[in-house]
Amino acid sequence: MKPYRLAAGAALSLLLLNAYGEQFYQTKTPYAPQQASASYEAAPSGYKAVYTQMLARHGSRGLSSFKTDLALYNLWQLAANEDALTPLGRMLGPDLEQMMQANALLGYGVAGITKAGYGNETAQGVAEHTQLAQRLRARLPELFRDAPAAKRRVLIVTSGKDRAVDSGYFFGRSLVKQQPTLEPLIDASIDRFQLYFHKLNTKQDTLVTESSLAYQRWAKSDELKAREAAVHAQPRLQATARATLERLFTPTFIEALDRGQRSAANTGTRSYTSADGKFTSDLTGDGEMKIASITDAALALYELYAAAADMQTELKADFTRYVPAEQARVYAEAEDAIAFYEKGPGIAENGDVTWRMAGALLDDFFAETDTIANGDLSHAAKLRFAHAEIVIPFASALGLPGMSGQLPRAATYSYETSPWRGAQVAPMAANIQWDVYKNAAGRTLVRMLYNEKEMDFKSACNDARIAPASHFYDYSKLKRCYK
């Protein structure tokens, strides 16, 4: 596999559309900035950017594990052995093999990738954070230009997971490429407490909060399992799953799968070697992923359809041909429903169980801004790299419009009942940025960007705006509003 190569100044198109010109990739949606910087509100007269901080999800990645692709391949092999494939279905097997190979070798030969294989960032993911860093520095040129003379530090903090660490590396590398004088100012560190708070445990972490444990109990709860089962049992999803499979398998095979007479799991072994012969990935399935129904099969295929959108350099197979747009929308809605209940705003009667654990991270955003407001300018920026499981609760904790609204237990999430969308809240490389400005009198303002679009803080903080329609907030008033 060749190393990733990004042409100098290349504007990689990250808004990938399926054959129908629509996106239905849920939280696997490739990143694209949501507003042109030229249209940002100008800072008030007399104010200068003095600091910026960010929380970002890692960039586009391949499949996280050797499960779905192998299980689906084994199901396909069963059908092939029974001569139960349609002409389109016969194309699926080689594409699945290509998917497995691409993920097994993902990141090989790429400087900055910790370990090649499943779960790594793709060339697209590298480009997302490379270009995000370029736009950040272009937005705040004086802040970064003046940082070396004042020896102001640029903090890069990650969750410690490979793809988050690698994202931080690519982001920092991009900053240094633009401005080499920044290199000695960069400090890299790991903070699981703030950036992996959904899985804190006593074996790895010195401090485990009750809010993290409460969330983990929720993630394993019978109520959540029942919600997920209800989503998967919806007649529309069942009918769509059948329609998807009818394009690939014969009716007899589909009926056998529906009756539990056919099933597949991620069992077996694979070995893939890089084109230069210097790297080999030996893989063994653990059997944990099972496809035992038509819905299981269709959702597995949808997962690969979404993953393929993030692997445009490494994967030549076109998975959009297996999932028409109108069907992809149904699967995306089902996946959004599960994400909404599992880690999104969730059920009103359950309170803040899905986002209370983000409190320490929100406190850190305010603590960093407090330091600047109090005149300590030792830090020029704090750049955090984590995961969808961190970005989504953080958006809820901030109370952001369209991203934090709960539903009562009696209601059911759908695209009609809620504006919450995984593609908007946590696409690949999703980011929340606070730019901090001060004037000569010491007054501090904050402007927030969400996926590089000017974003309002929660409506209860409207009095903190410096003007009714402004995106600049008086920091002291904003802090009182949240605290």
N, C-alpha and C positions, 0 to 999 in steps of 0.2 A: 504494500500500500504506500502511495506517495505521500510525503509530508504535505500539510496544508500550505497553499500558497495564495496569499492575498495581494493582488496587484496594488501598487502604490496608488493611493487616492481612489481606489475602486469603491464605488457605492453599491455594495452587494444588495440586491433586492431581497428583503426578508419578509415581505408580505406575500406569502405563497397562496395562490388560489387554486381550487380544484377545477375540474373541467367545466363546471357550471359557473365559474367566476365568483364562488362564495367560499367562505371559510367556516369550517365546523370542526376545529381541532381542540376546542376546550382549553385546558391549561397547557396543552402541547403547542399552542399557537406560536409560530415564530415571531420574534420581536420586531416591532416597527415603531419609531417615535410617533406620538399622536398629535404633535403640533410643531409647526415650523418655528424655529427660534426667532426668526425675524418678526413674528407676530406677538412675541411676549410683551407684556406690559413693561414700560420703561420704569426704572427705579426713580423714586421722587428726587427732585433736585436737592443736591447736597449730600446724598447718600452714596456710600461706596460699599461694594461687596467685600466682606472681611472673612467669610468662612462658608464652607458648604459641607453637608453631610448627606449620606445616602445609605439606603438599604436596597440591595439588589438580589434578585434571584440569579442563580447560575444561568449560563447561556444554553442554547439549544443543545440537546444531547440525544444519544441513541437510547435504545431500550435499557432499562435499569438492571435487568437480569435475564438469564438464559431460561425463560419460562414460557411466555406466551407464544413466541415464535416456534419453539420446539414442539409445544403441545399442539399447536395448529398444524404444524407439518405432519405430526404423527396422525392426526385426524385425516388430513389430506391423503396420507399414505394408505390408510384403511380404505378410503373411497377409491383410490387408484387400484388397489388390489381387487376390488369388487367391480371394477369397470363402471363406477358410479359417478364419473365426472363429466361435466358439460365441456364444450370446447374452451370456454373461458376458465372453467375450473382446472383444466389441465395446465393452464399457464401459471396457476397459483403456486404450485410446488417449486418450480425453479426460482420464482420470486422470493419465496420463503427461504430457500437455501441461500440466496443472495443476501437476504436480510440477516440471517445468522452469521454469515461470513463477515459482512460489513461491521457488525457489532463485535464479533470476536476479535477483530483487528483494529477496532476503533482507537485512534490516537497514536498508533505505532508510527514512530519517526517524527513526532511533533514535539518540538521543544516546549516544555511547560506542561505537558500531560504527564501526570505522576506515574500512572500505570496503564498500559494499553488494555483495551477490552470493553466489556459491557459497562454502561453507565457513564462513559466519558462524553465530554463535549465534542460536537462535530465541528467541521470547518465553519459552519454557520454560527455556532455558539462562540467560537473564537472571534469571528467578525462582529458579532453583536456587541461584545464587551470592548473590543478594540475601537469600534466606532462610537460607542457610548462615551468612552473616555475622550475621544476626539471632540465630541460635541460639548462635553462638560468643560474642557479647557477653553474651547472657543467661546463658550457662554460667559466665562469668568476669566478673561485673559490676564487682567491686572492682578487678580488674587494669586494666580500661580506664578506670574512673572516676578512679583515682589517677594514671594516666599523664600527663595534662597538667601537673599541679603539679610532677612530677619531670622533666618534659620528656623522657620516654621515647619513643623513636621506634618507629613501626610500619612495618616494611619490607615492601613489596610487590614481589616479584621474579617476572619472567615469562621465558618462553623467547624472547620477541620475535616469535612468530607471532601474527597478528591475533587469533585467537579466544582465545589465552591472555592476551594483553595486555588484550583487552576483558573477560575474566573478572575479571582483577585490578581493572580499573576499576569494574565493577559491584559487586564485593565491597567495595572501598574506599568507593564511593559509599554503600553501605548502612550501613557503619560510621559514616560522617560524618552520615548522615541521623538515625541513632539518637543520636549524640553529636557535635554540631558542633565541640566543642573538640578532637576528634581530627584535624581537617583539617590544621592546620599541622605535625602530627607525622608525617604519612605521607610516606615516601620511596619513589619508584617507580624500578625499574631493570630491566635485562635481563641474564640470565646464561645464555648458550647452553651453556657448559661444564658446568654442573650440570643444566640443564633442557631441553637438546636434545642430550644426549650420544650419541644413537644415530646422528646424522648430522653429526658434526664433520668439517670439511674445511679444507684449507689455504687455500682462497680466502676463507673467511669467518672463520676462527678462528685466533687467535694460538697456541693450544695445542690440539693434536690428540693424544689419548692412544692408545696401542697397544690398549687395551681397546675403544675405540670402533672402531678400524679392524678389529680382530678380529671384532667383532660385525657390521660391515658386510660383511666377507668371508663370514661365516656366512649373512647374509640373502640373499646372491647365490649361495650354494654349490649344487653339484649334489645334495648330500645333502638339503638342505632342499627343493629342487625335486622330488626323488624322493618325499619324504614327502608333499608337497602333492598330487602326482599320484596317489599311492596312496590318499589320503583321497578325492579326487574320483572314483576308480575303484571305490570300494566299491559292491557290488551294491545295498545298501539305499538309498544316495544316488541311484544311477541309477534305481531303481524309483520312488523318491519324486519325482524330477524328472519322470519320465514322467507320473505321476499328477497332478502340478501342471499340466503343460502340457495334459493331456487335458481339463481343465476350460475351457481357453481357445482351443485350436486344434483343427482337424480332424485325424484320424489320418494322412491323406495328407501334410499339412504337417509334422507331427511326424516322420514317417518320413523325409521329405526333409531335415529338419534333422539327424536322427540319422545319415544317410548322407553328410552334408557337402554336400548339394545346395542348401542354403539357409544363409545366414549374414548377419550384419549387423554394422556398426561404428558408432562415434559420429562419423559424417560429416554435414556439412550445417551450416546456419546458422539462428539464431533471433534475434529481436529482441523485447524485452519493455519496455513503458513503464509507469511507475507510474500510479496512478489520477489523480494530480494533474498528470500530463503533464510533470513537471519532471526526471524521471530515466529514462534509457533504457539498457538492458543489451543490447549486441550480442554474440552468442556464435557461435563457430565451432568445430565439433568437430575434434579432431586425428587421428581415425582409430585411436588407440592401443587403444581398448577394442573387443574383437571377441567376438561371440557366434557360436560355430561348432559348438555341440553342445546337446543337450537339458539337460545339466548346466549349461553356461554360462548358458543362458536362465533356468533355474529359480533359480540362485544370484543372477543379476542381479535377478530379481523379489524374491527374499528380501531383498536389500540395500535395495531401495526400501521393502519392508514394514517393515524395521527403522528406516529413516530416517524414515518417516512417523510412527512413535511419538514422535519428538522434534520434530515440526512440527505439533502439534495446533492451534495458533492460526492458522498460516499456510496449512494444508492441510486442506481439507474432504473430500477424497477418502478413502474407507475402503479401505486396502490389505489389511486383514485378510480381506476377502472373497475375495481371490485366493490366499491361503496359509492353509489350515486349520491349526489348532493342531498336530495330529499331524505334519503335514509341516514346519511351522516348527521343531519340535523337532529333526528330522533335520538341517535346514540349520544350526541353531544349534550342534549337536554337531560338524558338519563344520568350521564356522568356528572353534569353540573349539579343535578339534584343530590347525588351522593356526596359530592364535595361540599355543597352548601350545608348539609347536615353534619358531615364529619368534621370539617375544619373551617367552614364559613360561619356566617352569623347564626345560623341554626334556629332552634326552637325557642320561642320567647320564654316559655315557662321554665326552661333550663338555665335562664340567666346568662352569665358571661363565661360559662364553662369552656367554650371553644376559643376564647381570646384573653381571658384573665391572665394567662401565662405570658402574654406579650407585654405585660405591665413593666417589667424590668427594662425591656428594650425601649419602650416609650419614655421611661424615666431617664435613660441614657441620652436620648435625643434632647430632652430638656436640660439635662446636666451639662452636656456639651455646649448648648446654646447659652446656658447660664454663665459658663466660664468666659465665653466671648463677651457677653453683655457686661460682665464684671471687669473687663479690660485685659484678661489673660489671653494673648494671641499666640500662644506657643504652638497651637495646632492650626493648620490652614484648612485641613479637610479630614473627615473620618469616613471611610468608604467600607461598607459592610457587605459581605457576600454570603448568601444563605440559600433558602429553598422556598418552594411554594407554601410549605407548611409553616413558614415564618411570615412570609409576605401577607398571606390571606388573613391570619389572626391580627396582624399589625394594622391592616386596613380597617378591620372591625373595631379594634381598640381606639383608633383615631375617629371612629364614627363618620367615616366618609360617605357622602351622598351616593346612593346606588350600590354601595359595597358593604354596608353594615346593617341593612334592614332585616329584622327577624320575621319569622312567620309563627303564628300560633300553632300549637300542637294539632289542632283540629284541621288545619289547612295542609295542603300538599304543594311542595315546590313544583313550579312549571314555569315556562317562559311567559305565561300569561299572568301568573300570580306574583312574580318577583323580577326585579330588574337585574339581579345578581348574575354575572356571567364570568366563568372562569377565564375566558379569553381576554377579558378586560381587567380583571383583578390580578391575575397571575399568569400572564403569558410567559414564555421563556424570556429571561433577562428582565423581567418586570422590575421596576425601580421606583422608589419614593425618595425624593430629594428635597432638602430644606436649604435654601440659600439665605444667608444672614447678611444684613446690611446695617451699617451704622452711619450716623452723621457726626459732625464735630462736637455736638452737644452730648453725644453718647447715647442718643436714643437708638434702640435696636428694633429692626423690622425683620420679619421672616416671610419668605415666599415659598410655597410648596409646589413641586412638580410631581405628577404621577404619570409614569411612562412618558415623561418629558412634555406633559400637557399641564398647563396651569390648573391647579386643583384647589377648591375651597376646603377649608377646615370644616368641622361640623357646624351646623347652622346655629347652634347655641353660642358660637364664638363670633357671630357677625359683628358684634359691637367692637371687636378688636380690629376690624378693618380700618385702614386709614382713610378710606372713602367708601361709599356704599357699593360700588362695583369693582373695587380694587382687589387684587390678589395679594397685596402686601398687608401684613398684620402687625400691629404693635405688639412686640414680644411680651411685655409685662402683662398686658391685658390677655393675650393668648394663653400665657401660663396660668393666670388666675382662672381662666375659663376651664382649662383641663384639670388643674390641681385643686 
